[in-house]
Amino acid sequence: MKKIVFLLLVSFYSFGQTGIGTTTPINKFEVVATTADPASSGSAANGNLRLGGLSAVYVLDFGLGNSSNFAWIQSRNKTYGTNYPVVINPLGGFVGIGTSAPGNTLTVGNAAGTIPGEITLNPTTASYDGGQINFKRSLTGSTADWSIDQYGTTASDARLRIFSNSELNGLVIKENGFIGMGNSAPTVRLQVTGDIIANSIAGSSDARFKTNIEPIINPLQKVLALSGVNFKWNTTAFPQRMFSDKRTLGFIAQEVEKVLPEIVQTENTEEGYKSVQYDKVVALLVEAMKEQQRQINQLKREVKKLKRRSR
């Protein structure tokens, strides 16, 4: 025992280095396992540092695997486990949690699914922000940082956000499932602030979805009561709406509501802005054209009768 203490003192005072399991430490403090971890199957044989007493239920290991391609930090119940709480691959700079083979900068959980890859991001107490993930702009190309977080001043206002410097540049999902694109407070299942381009948009129309089916009454009269207008959007007063600056045509919702209230939708907001379901006008136009054609056919029959009488 005196000899061991003497060697340690000589090593420490001569070189300022301490070795455990080695007489030639090359670092200030070095631990080398000369035999396998007695509680393992040999996986920890290349060196480990164990913090914990002989009677401790749990120990903390720092070690290097036999294959020399991963190191680990794990808390275990005195038995070398296979859960790999934290694994560092020095060859690729990868970190694994719950896996011994991280394939990316950070891998959570194992491929077999026995250790789920779940991450919890807790909120701060100083703001309305929940857990947040930040993506820094690329070295070339992009010019904005992006964030994914949870935000909400109240329970009804809570939402998941994907945005850059403003919610108006991103997407939000409210707790009731409403989605807004360029809109932080969607009042319907999907609300887009701006234009949409798509190859086609289909609406549900199966007869099994409908009840109280009735024909449209006086379709031609209703069409004649509508007034189409040509206009430009008020982009100055409503920049957040991202209206197009081009001249367009359509209806005035307040006027349409007087004739066809069933196709006018009012936002559930303090302002109560109104929208028109333009696709529903097609059914009205079809019935109006049919009514007009009946009138034309009737006039044709009356003209024929007048011609016969005039002969």
Sequence and secondary structure as in RCSB ss.txt:
>XXXX:A:sequence
MKKIVFLLLVSFYSFGQTGIGTTTPINKFEVVATTADPASSGSAANGNLRLGGLSAVYVLDFGLGNSSNFAWIQS
RNKTYGTNYPVVINPLGGFVGIGTSAPGNTLTVGNAAGTIPGEITLNPTTASYDGGQINFKRSLTGSTADWSIDQ
YGTTASDARLRIFSNSELNGLVIKENGFIGMGNSAPTVRLQVTGDIIANSIAGSSDARFKTNIEPIINPLQKVLA
LSGVNFKWNTTAFPQRMFSDKRTLGFIAQEVEKVLPEIVQTENTEEGYKSVQYDKVVALLVEAMKEQQRQINQLK
REVKKLKRRSR
>XXXX:A:secstr
 HHHHHHHHHHHHHHS EEES SS  SSEEE  SS  TTSSSTTTT EEEES TT S EEEEEE TTSS EEEEE
ESSS  SS SEEEETTTTEEEES S   SSEEES TTSSS         SSSSEEEEEEE   SSS    EEEEE
E SSTTT EEEEESSSGGGSEEEETTS EEES SS SSSEEESS    S       GGG  S    SSHHHHHHH
   EEE   TTT GGGT  SS EEE  HHHHHHH GGGEEE SSSS  EEE GGGHHHHHHHHHHHHHHHHHHHH
HHHHHHHHHH 
